[in-house]
Amino acid sequence: MTDSRLGLTVTHRRYVPYSHAHYAGNLVDGAYALGLFGDVATEVCIRTDSDEGLFAGYSDVRFHAPIRAGDVVQVTAQVSRVGTRSRTLELSCAVVCRGRPDRSESAAEVLDPPIVAVTATGTVVVPAAGVSREE
Ligand SMILES: C[C@H](N)CC(=O)SCCNC(=O)CCNC(=O)[C@H](O)C(C)(C)COP(=O)(O)OP(=O)(O)OC[C@H]1O[C@@H](n2cnc3c(N)ncnc32)[C@H](O)[C@@H]1OP(=O)(O)O
């Protein structure tokens, strides 16, 4: 029988504030996307196991394109494997809107198609069924 949690997808969208710009060209650091992956993975764990879960590790992280301050990013996590307490997630962070400072200070546009900036495979661990983390 197929586990109903397989394929579950959670999506978050976030405006990248200028306070997070870290490198030339208003780029954010790579860890910014990992923070967003932690948040979307947390909602996955709440939906699958009624617990925030803990990130155990990443087996793959790829930075395909920069994320810049002023971007709107869409972060997605999809459950690809359900273990006893571990759940493997396919993660992606795509830029869906971006500023156009060449037009005006506040000009921005929707990117169609979005730019896939970061992908990863990660594993979260939840408490055993019926056991809370404190027990
Ligand atoms: C998503 C979060 N809400 C947000 C975060 O990002 S939390 C911040 C970063 N993470 C942490 O601070 C977690 C620190 N680590 C731990 O607390 C523990 O290492 C752990 C809870 C993640 C695992 O410890 P433990 O419960 O003792 O693990 P085990 O009993 O050995 O294994 C349980 C299952 O987890 C699988 N597993 C363990 N470590 C890894 C790993 N590094 N990579 C992949 N999988 C791992 C293990 O195979 C077991 O799987 P099954 O239950 O058989 O499916």
The ligand as an SDF file (V2000), in Angstrom:
LIG
                    3D

 54 56  0  0  0  0  0  0  0  0999 V2000
   12.9810   20.8940   10.2480 C   0  0  0  0  0  0  0  0  0  0  0  0
   13.2750   21.5400   11.6210 C   0  0  0  0  0  0  0  0  0  0  0  0
   12.0120   21.8750   12.2560 N   0  0  0  0  0  0  0  0  0  0  0  0
   14.0480   22.7690   11.4760 C   0  0  0  0  0  0  0  0  0  0  0  0
   15.5410   22.5090   11.5810 C   0  0  0  0  0  0  0  0  0  0  0  0
   16.1910   22.7730   10.6430 O   0  0  0  0  0  0  0  0  0  0  0  0
   16.2300   21.9410   13.0580 S   0  0  0  0  0  0  0  0  0  0  0  0
   17.8830   22.5760   13.0390 C   0  0  0  0  0  0  0  0  0  0  0  0
   18.9570   21.6610   12.5570 C   0  0  0  0  0  0  0  0  0  0  0  0
   18.8450   20.3230   13.0870 N   0  0  0  0  0  0  0  0  0  0  0  0
   19.1640   19.9830   14.3620 C   0  0  0  0  0  0  0  0  0  0  0  0
   19.5180   20.7840   15.1970 O   0  0  0  0  0  0  0  0  0  0  0  0
   19.0710   18.5330   14.6710 C   0  0  0  0  0  0  0  0  0  0  0  0
   20.2830   18.0030   15.4320 C   0  0  0  0  0  0  0  0  0  0  0  0
   20.3310   16.5380   15.3280 N   0  0  0  0  0  0  0  0  0  0  0  0
   19.6070   15.7440   16.1620 C   0  0  0  0  0  0  0  0  0  0  0  0
   18.9160   16.2030   17.0770 O   0  0  0  0  0  0  0  0  0  0  0  0
   19.6910   14.2510   15.8740 C   0  0  0  0  0  0  0  0  0  0  0  0
   20.8880   13.9570   15.1930 O   0  0  0  0  0  0  0  0  0  0  0  0
   18.4820   13.7250   15.0400 C   0  0  0  0  0  0  0  0  0  0  0  0
   17.1730   13.9190   15.8390 C   0  0  0  0  0  0  0  0  0  0  0  0
   18.3460   14.4300   13.6670 C   0  0  0  0  0  0  0  0  0  0  0  0
   18.6720   12.2100   14.7910 C   0  0  0  0  0  0  0  0  0  0  0  0
   19.0540   11.6330   16.0010 O   0  0  0  0  0  0  0  0  0  0  0  0
   18.4090   10.2620   16.4860 P   0  0  0  0  0  0  0  0  0  0  0  0
   16.9590   10.4500   16.7450 O   0  0  0  0  0  0  0  0  0  0  0  0
   19.2470    9.7360   17.5960 O   0  0  0  0  0  0  0  0  0  0  0  0
   18.6290    9.3800   15.1680 O   0  0  0  0  0  0  0  0  0  0  0  0
   18.6040    7.8240   14.9650 P   0  0  0  0  0  0  0  0  0  0  0  0
   17.7430    7.1750   16.0310 O   0  0  0  0  0  0  0  0  0  0  0  0
   19.9940    7.3330   14.7970 O   0  0  0  0  0  0  0  0  0  0  0  0
   17.8700    7.6850   13.5340 O   0  0  0  0  0  0  0  0  0  0  0  0
   16.4780    7.9810   13.4030 C   0  0  0  0  0  0  0  0  0  0  0  0
   16.1560    8.0350   11.9170 C   0  0  0  0  0  0  0  0  0  0  0  0
   16.8280    9.1690   11.3380 O   0  0  0  0  0  0  0  0  0  0  0  0
   17.7290    8.7090   10.2910 C   0  0  0  0  0  0  0  0  0  0  0  0
   18.9210    9.5780   10.3600 N   0  0  0  0  0  0  0  0  0  0  0  0
   19.6170    9.8950   11.4670 C   0  0  0  0  0  0  0  0  0  0  0  0
   20.6260   10.7460   11.1730 N   0  0  0  0  0  0  0  0  0  0  0  0
   20.5570   10.9340    9.8180 C   0  0  0  0  0  0  0  0  0  0  0  0
   21.3160   11.6980    8.8900 C   0  0  0  0  0  0  0  0  0  0  0  0
   22.3590   12.4480    9.2820 N   0  0  0  0  0  0  0  0  0  0  0  0
   20.9590   11.6720    7.5880 N   0  0  0  0  0  0  0  0  0  0  0  0
   19.8950   10.9500    7.1520 C   0  0  0  0  0  0  0  0  0  0  0  0
   19.1120   10.2040    8.0020 N   0  0  0  0  0  0  0  0  0  0  0  0
   19.4530   10.2050    9.2970 C   0  0  0  0  0  0  0  0  0  0  0  0
   18.0090    7.2550   10.6110 C   0  0  0  0  0  0  0  0  0  0  0  0
   18.4170    6.5590    9.4330 O   0  0  0  0  0  0  0  0  0  0  0  0
   16.6500    6.8100   11.1280 C   0  0  0  0  0  0  0  0  0  0  0  0
   15.7800    6.6540   10.0150 O   0  0  0  0  0  0  0  0  0  0  0  0
   14.4810    5.6830   10.0740 P   0  0  0  0  0  0  0  0  0  0  0  0
   13.7400    5.9590   11.3640 O   0  0  0  0  0  0  0  0  0  0  0  0
   14.9890    4.2850   10.0260 O   0  0  0  0  0  0  0  0  0  0  0  0
   13.6520    6.0640    8.8970 O   0  0  0  0  0  0  0  0  0  0  0  0
  1  2  1  0
  2  3  1  0
  2  4  1  0
  4  5  1  0
  5  6  2  0
  5  7  1  0
  7  8  1  0
  8  9  1  0
  9 10  1  0
 10 11  1  0
 11 12  2  0
 11 13  1  0
 13 14  1  0
 14 15  1  0
 15 16  1  0
 16 17  2  0
 16 18  1  0
 18 19  1  0
 18 20  1  0
 20 21  1  0
 20 22  1  0
 20 23  1  0
 23 24  1  0
 24 25  1  0
 25 26  2  0
 25 27  1  0
 25 28  1  0
 28 29  1  0
 29 30  2  0
 29 31  1  0
 29 32  1  0
 32 33  1  0
 33 34  1  0
 34 35  1  0
 34 49  1  0
 35 36  1  0
 36 37  1  0
 36 47  1  0
 37 38  1  0
 37 46  1  0
 38 39  2  0
 39 40  1  0
 40 41  1  0
 40 46  2  0
 41 42  1  0
 41 43  2  0
 43 44  1  0
 44 45  2  0
 45 46  1  0
 47 48  1  0
 47 49  1  0
 49 50  1  0
 50 51  1  0
 51 52  2  0
 51 53  1  0
 51 54  1  0
M  END
$$$$
